[in-house]
């Protein structure tokens, strides 16, 4: 068997908890509503209309590709026999980011042969190097923030010629316990003009439940000068939840309610709830108008600031 490229070699030393955490969080079946935000060419379905997409992620055992390997299969919900995307994803600690996981991608030379690979261990055992196609330009990095991972591709090296015109892709992803959000943008290589933008949400329709980016700042006794940012969490306004831990070891959850909340008043509102693990009642709550772009919660020693992310925003909040 030929020697593997260095980028596929598992970093045996220093593989910390972030790889293991992503390996536990990512597997499962995600049902997404996918929507075209913008398209310069016919996209196969109308802009603003949605279609259902199912994404299956599962661990697979192929020892020569390392110990931390996941298989991803993505297909339209009513057509599981014809996956539109199949990938092997090797996880290793990111060398250039704290609490980051670098995801190396491998496509298949003959994808249909490997359909439903997660349920076919004998077939997986037969895979050899000539069966896979490295996609180094499309590798991406996911940063751990609380109980979520977020990130994506970098630069313009993820190339695609499937439309007949050379394009490069920007793919961004957020993974959480109750959140699976992705955005795929295709740019024309010759002039960097955006050709198509597609977003996917796992639970709620994009035009009914907004996504908020929340920053958790800590002003505790151990912090001197500027506050310490503990986590960046992305929450839907319909029961989205995120978790974080303070430097003194206390664990908390943040929940954002809006359109899902049975308010007993004439006017709907956003409700941000902070709760400490093991405690019955919420530690604090904050309110804002339903159409508000921001909501904040301030306790003196802790501050949470959340801002709405528009579907066509250039970047996730930093």
LOLOLO-106325 format. One line per field, with one value per residue (C-alpha): residue number from 1; residue in three letters; x negated, y negated, z negated. Coordinates in Angstrom, 2 decimals, always signed. Each point is the difference from the previous one (the first is absolute). Example, Ala and Ser with C-alpha at 12.3 -4.5 7.8 and 13.67 -1.06 7.14 Angstrom:
num	[1|2]
residu	[ALA|SER]
u	[-12.30|-1.37]
v	[+4.50|-3.44]
w	[-7.80|+0.66]
END
This chain:
num	[1|2|3|4|5|6|7|8|9|10|11|12|13|14|15|16|17|18|19|20|21|22|23|24|25|26|27|28|29|30|31|32|33|34|35|36|37|38|39|40|41|42|43|44|45|46|47|48|49|50|51|52|53|54|55|56|57|58|59|60|61|62|63|64|65|66|67|68|69|70|71|72|73|74|75|76|77|78|79|80|81|82|83|84|85|86|87|88|89|90|91|92|93|94|95|96|97|98|99|100|101|102|103|104|105|106|107|108|109|110|111|112|113|114|115|116|117|118|119|120|121|122|123|124|125|126|127|128|129|130|131|132|133|134|135|136|137|138|139|140|141|142|143|144|145|146|147|148|149|150|151|152|153|154|155|156|157|158|159|160|161|162|163|164|165|166|167|168|169|170|171|172|173|174|175|176|177|178|179|180|181|182|183|184|185|186|187|188|189|190|191|192|193|194|195|196|197|198|199|200|201|202|203|204|205|206|207|208|209|210|211|212|213|214|215|216|217|218|219|220|221|222|223|224|225|226|227|228|229|230|231|232|233|234|235|236|237|238|239|240|241|242|243|244|245|246|247|248|249|250|251|252|253|254|255|256|257|258|259|260|261|262|263|264|265|266|267|268|269|270|271|272|273|274|275|276|277|278|279|280|281|282|283|284|285|286|287|288|289|290|291|292|293|294|295|296|297|298|299|300|301|302|303|304|305|306|307|308|309|310|311|312|313|314|315|316|317|318]
residu	[UNK|UNK|UNK|UNK|UNK|UNK|UNK|UNK|UNK|UNK|UNK|UNK|UNK|UNK|UNK|UNK|UNK|UNK|UNK|UNK|UNK|UNK|UNK|UNK|UNK|UNK|UNK|UNK|UNK|UNK|UNK|UNK|UNK|UNK|UNK|UNK|UNK|UNK|UNK|UNK|UNK|UNK|UNK|UNK|UNK|UNK|UNK|UNK|UNK|UNK|UNK|UNK|UNK|UNK|UNK|UNK|UNK|UNK|UNK|UNK|UNK|UNK|UNK|UNK|UNK|UNK|UNK|UNK|UNK|UNK|UNK|UNK|UNK|UNK|UNK|UNK|UNK|UNK|UNK|UNK|UNK|UNK|UNK|UNK|UNK|UNK|UNK|UNK|UNK|UNK|UNK|UNK|UNK|UNK|UNK|UNK|UNK|UNK|UNK|UNK|UNK|UNK|UNK|UNK|UNK|UNK|UNK|UNK|UNK|UNK|UNK|UNK|UNK|UNK|UNK|UNK|UNK|UNK|UNK|UNK|UNK|UNK|UNK|UNK|UNK|UNK|UNK|UNK|UNK|UNK|UNK|UNK|UNK|UNK|UNK|UNK|UNK|UNK|UNK|UNK|UNK|UNK|UNK|UNK|UNK|UNK|UNK|UNK|UNK|UNK|UNK|UNK|UNK|UNK|UNK|UNK|UNK|UNK|UNK|UNK|UNK|UNK|UNK|UNK|UNK|UNK|UNK|UNK|UNK|UNK|UNK|UNK|UNK|UNK|UNK|UNK|UNK|UNK|UNK|UNK|UNK|UNK|UNK|UNK|UNK|UNK|UNK|UNK|UNK|UNK|UNK|UNK|UNK|UNK|UNK|UNK|UNK|UNK|UNK|UNK|UNK|UNK|UNK|UNK|UNK|UNK|UNK|UNK|UNK|UNK|UNK|UNK|UNK|UNK|UNK|UNK|UNK|UNK|UNK|UNK|UNK|UNK|UNK|UNK|UNK|UNK|UNK|UNK|UNK|UNK|UNK|UNK|UNK|UNK|UNK|UNK|UNK|UNK|UNK|UNK|UNK|UNK|UNK|UNK|UNK|UNK|UNK|UNK|UNK|UNK|UNK|UNK|UNK|UNK|UNK|UNK|UNK|UNK|UNK|UNK|UNK|UNK|UNK|UNK|UNK|UNK|UNK|UNK|UNK|UNK|UNK|UNK|UNK|UNK|UNK|UNK|UNK|UNK|UNK|UNK|UNK|UNK|UNK|UNK|UNK|UNK|UNK|UNK|UNK|UNK|UNK|UNK|UNK|UNK|UNK|UNK|UNK|UNK|UNK|UNK|UNK|UNK|UNK|UNK|UNK|UNK|UNK|UNK|UNK|UNK|UNK|UNK|UNK|UNK|UNK|UNK|UNK|UNK]
u	[+0.00|-1.45|-1.01|+2.77|-0.45|-1.10|+3.33|+1.76|-2.28|+1.72|-1.71|-0.41|-1.58|+2.18|+3.38|+2.09|+3.59|+1.15|-0.38|+1.79|+2.77|+0.64|-0.13|+2.83|+2.06|-0.01|+1.30|+3.72|+2.74|+0.69|+3.14|-0.46|+2.14|-2.19|+0.62|-1.60|-0.72|-1.51|-0.76|-1.35|+1.00|+3.05|-0.53|+2.35|+2.60|+1.29|-1.64|+1.71|+1.54|-1.32|-0.80|-0.70|-3.51|-1.16|-3.62|-1.31|-3.32|-1.42|-3.36|-1.61|-3.00|-2.68|-3.20|-2.44|+1.88|-0.38|+2.04|+2.23|+1.94|+3.59|+2.07|+2.45|+2.82|+2.45|+3.11|+3.41|+2.44|+2.08|-2.97|-2.37|-1.30|-1.65|-2.30|-1.04|-3.06|-2.16|-3.14|-2.45|-1.06|-3.16|-0.15|-3.17|-0.93|-0.36|-3.57|+0.89|+3.04|+0.62|+2.85|+0.20|+0.44|-1.33|+2.24|-1.81|+2.36|-0.20|+2.45|+0.50|-1.26|+3.22|+2.54|+2.91|-2.04|-0.29|+3.63|+1.15|-3.58|+0.82|+2.18|-2.42|-3.10|-1.23|+0.05|-1.82|-2.72|-0.62|-0.73|-3.51|-1.83|+0.97|+3.69|-0.22|-0.72|-1.59|+1.76|-2.64|+1.24|+3.41|-1.28|+1.44|-0.54|+2.66|-0.55|+1.48|+1.99|+1.89|+1.96|-0.04|-2.44|-0.08|-2.24|-0.54|-2.28|-2.63|-1.17|+0.85|-1.54|+3.18|+0.61|+3.11|+0.68|+3.37|+1.87|-2.33|-1.67|-2.96|+1.18|-1.34|+2.13|+0.34|+1.69|+0.88|+1.47|+1.31|+0.61|+1.73|+2.25|+3.13|-1.55|-1.33|-0.47|-2.00|-0.60|-1.52|-1.15|-1.36|-2.15|-1.08|-3.75|-0.75|+1.36|+1.10|+3.65|+2.53|+1.95|+2.09|+0.71|+1.82|+0.83|+1.28|+1.68|+0.67|+3.14|+1.69|+0.72|-2.43|+2.77|+1.79|-2.73|-3.05|-3.44|-1.71|-3.74|-0.66|-3.24|-0.51|-2.38|-1.26|-0.84|-0.72|-2.49|-2.74|+0.31|-2.20|+0.66|+1.98|+2.66|-0.79|+2.09|+1.11|+1.99|+1.64|+3.35|+2.53|+3.64|+3.27|+2.75|+2.25|-1.47|-3.66|-2.35|-3.73|-2.26|-3.17|-2.13|-1.49|-3.62|+1.18|+1.51|+3.70|+2.01|+2.78|+2.49|+1.40|+3.39|+1.62|+3.77|+2.10|+2.51|+0.28|+0.89|+3.70|-0.01|+3.04|-0.26|+1.18|-3.50|-2.53|-3.53|-3.41|-0.97|-3.60|-0.34|-3.18|+0.09|-2.65|-0.21|+1.68|+2.11|+3.77|+0.71|-1.74|-2.86|+1.00|+2.19|+0.02|+2.73|+0.00|+2.54|+0.77|-1.41|-3.06|-3.41|-1.71|+0.63|-2.36|-0.23|-2.30|-0.75|-3.09|-2.28|+1.42|+1.31|+1.75|+0.50|+1.96|+0.50|+2.11|-1.83|+1.70|+0.03|-2.09|-2.51|-3.61|-1.35|+1.16|-0.50|-3.55]
v	[+0.00|-3.42|-2.38|-2.41|-3.75|-1.75|-1.82|+3.34|+1.25|-0.09|-2.26|+2.61|-2.40|-2.80|+1.31|-1.71|-0.11|-2.15|+2.82|+2.41|-2.53|-0.58|+3.75|+0.41|-3.02|+0.27|+3.54|+0.38|-0.75|-3.68|-1.07|-3.43|-2.49|-1.31|-3.29|-1.86|-3.55|-1.13|+1.61|-1.49|+3.16|+2.28|+1.98|+2.90|-1.40|-3.55|-2.55|-0.36|+3.47|+2.79|+3.65|+2.59|+1.40|+2.81|+0.21|+3.20|-0.08|+3.13|+1.35|+2.61|+2.25|-0.20|+0.37|-1.26|-3.34|-0.49|+0.39|-3.06|+0.54|-0.92|+0.76|-2.63|+0.71|-2.69|+0.54|-1.44|+1.34|+1.95|+1.47|+1.78|+2.29|-2.88|-1.93|-3.40|-0.10|+2.74|-0.75|+1.58|-2.52|+0.46|-2.04|-1.29|-2.92|-3.28|-1.25|-3.68|-0.38|+0.59|+2.44|+0.66|+3.20|+0.27|+2.08|+1.68|+0.97|+3.01|+0.53|+3.28|+0.87|+1.99|-1.32|+2.36|+3.03|-1.39|-1.09|+0.57|+0.83|-0.61|+3.16|+2.16|+0.76|+2.75|-2.39|-2.63|+2.55|+0.44|-3.70|-0.73|-3.22|+0.02|-0.08|-3.46|-3.48|-2.53|-3.36|-2.01|-3.33|+0.65|+0.97|-2.11|-0.87|+0.06|-1.97|+1.24|-2.60|+1.30|+3.02|-1.09|+0.20|-2.64|-0.80|+0.93|-0.20|-2.69|-1.83|+0.83|+3.44|+2.10|+0.25|+1.23|+0.46|+1.79|-2.96|-0.15|-3.15|+0.08|-1.15|+0.05|+0.85|-1.48|+2.39|-0.96|+2.31|-0.20|+3.22|+0.15|+2.26|-1.49|-1.95|+0.91|-3.04|-0.25|-2.47|+0.76|-2.82|+0.47|-2.76|-0.27|+0.59|-2.56|-3.05|+1.22|-0.83|+1.84|+2.48|+1.81|+0.03|+2.83|+0.28|+2.95|+0.10|+3.19|-0.95|-3.17|-1.76|-2.84|-2.55|+0.95|+0.50|-2.24|+1.09|-2.11|-0.10|-0.37|-0.97|+0.93|-2.35|+0.70|-2.73|+2.30|-0.55|+1.82|-2.41|-3.11|-2.86|+0.93|+2.73|+3.54|+1.43|+3.47|+1.10|-0.91|+1.78|+0.02|+0.28|+0.17|-2.31|+3.02|+1.92|+0.04|+1.04|-0.29|+0.93|-1.45|+0.32|-2.82|+0.07|+1.02|+3.21|-0.95|+1.19|-2.05|+0.20|-2.85|+0.37|-2.45|+0.08|-2.03|+1.34|+3.28|-1.64|-0.09|-3.60|-1.07|-3.58|-1.77|-0.53|+2.78|-0.46|+1.62|+1.68|+0.86|+2.37|+0.76|+3.09|+1.66|+3.77|+1.66|-3.02|+0.06|-3.66|-2.12|-2.14|-2.94|-0.95|-2.82|-1.27|-1.80|-0.83|+2.86|-1.87|-1.21|+0.68|+0.22|+1.33|-0.16|+1.29|-1.69|+1.29|-2.04|+3.03|+1.46|-1.58|+1.62|-1.98|+1.51|-1.42|+1.28|+1.63|-0.77|+2.96|-1.97|-1.45|+0.19|+1.62|+1.54|-2.37|+0.14]
w	[+0.00|+0.88|-2.76|-1.00|+0.43|-3.17|-0.33|-0.53|-2.73|-3.37|-2.51|-2.68|-2.46|-1.26|+1.18|-2.66|-1.00|+2.93|+2.55|-2.31|-0.70|+3.71|+0.61|-2.55|+1.09|+3.80|+0.68|+0.52|+2.50|+0.73|+1.86|+1.55|+1.88|+2.80|+1.78|+2.89|-1.17|+3.30|+3.35|+3.22|+1.87|-0.23|-3.19|+0.68|-2.40|-0.49|-2.24|-3.41|+0.41|-2.19|+0.36|-2.64|-0.34|-2.25|-1.17|-1.59|-1.89|-1.61|-1.18|+2.23|-0.56|+2.67|-2.05|+2.62|+0.04|-3.74|-3.15|+0.36|+3.20|+0.88|+3.08|+1.31|+2.42|+1.14|+2.11|+0.74|-2.56|+2.52|+1.90|-2.43|+2.72|+1.87|-2.34|+1.28|-2.26|-1.55|-2.01|-2.38|-2.64|-2.03|-3.20|-1.60|-2.28|+1.89|-0.08|+0.42|-2.27|-3.69|-0.64|+3.73|+2.00|+3.53|+2.26|+2.91|+2.81|+2.30|+2.84|+1.87|+3.46|+0.60|-2.54|+0.78|-1.03|-3.53|-0.60|-3.62|-0.98|-3.68|+0.03|+2.02|-2.13|+2.31|+2.94|-2.06|-0.77|+3.73|+0.66|+1.33|+0.88|+3.69|-1.01|-1.57|+1.33|-2.40|-0.10|-1.85|+1.35|-1.56|-3.43|-2.78|-3.65|-2.72|-3.21|-3.25|-1.92|-2.99|+1.22|+3.66|+2.89|+2.74|+2.96|+3.62|+2.99|+0.40|+3.09|+3.61|+0.49|-0.19|+3.76|+1.79|+3.72|-0.26|+1.57|+3.02|-1.31|-2.37|-3.43|-3.51|-3.02|-3.46|-2.43|-3.59|-2.63|-3.59|-1.98|-3.39|-2.03|+1.57|+2.87|+3.42|+2.24|+3.22|+2.80|+3.39|+2.27|+3.52|+1.54|+3.64|+0.03|+2.73|-1.86|-3.48|+0.72|-2.15|+2.15|-2.57|-3.72|-1.75|-3.70|-2.00|-3.42|-1.88|-1.96|+1.13|+3.26|+0.64|+0.52|-3.24|-2.59|-0.05|-1.12|-2.68|-0.72|-3.74|-1.74|-3.65|-1.89|-3.50|-2.54|-2.95|-2.78|+1.93|+2.95|+0.00|+2.41|+3.09|-0.31|+1.03|+2.83|-1.04|+3.05|+3.29|+0.29|+2.83|-1.10|+1.92|-1.23|-0.42|-2.90|+1.05|-2.79|-0.67|-2.91|-1.56|-3.15|-2.09|-1.25|-3.50|+1.45|+0.01|+3.02|+1.56|+2.86|+2.11|+1.69|+2.44|+0.47|+2.40|+2.48|-1.89|-3.33|-1.10|-1.24|-1.99|+1.24|+3.13|+1.39|+0.58|-1.32|-0.07|-3.27|-0.88|-2.98|-1.97|-2.19|-2.14|+0.16|-2.97|-0.90|+0.42|+0.72|+2.66|-1.27|+2.22|+2.95|+2.54|+2.34|+3.34|+2.69|+2.36|+3.01|-1.90|+1.46|-3.40|-3.48|-2.99|-3.55|-2.57|-3.48|-0.85|-0.11|+3.23|+3.20|+2.97|+3.22|+2.92|+3.48|+2.89|+2.91|+3.32|+2.42|+2.51|-2.47|+1.12|-3.11|-3.26|-2.91|-1.29]
END
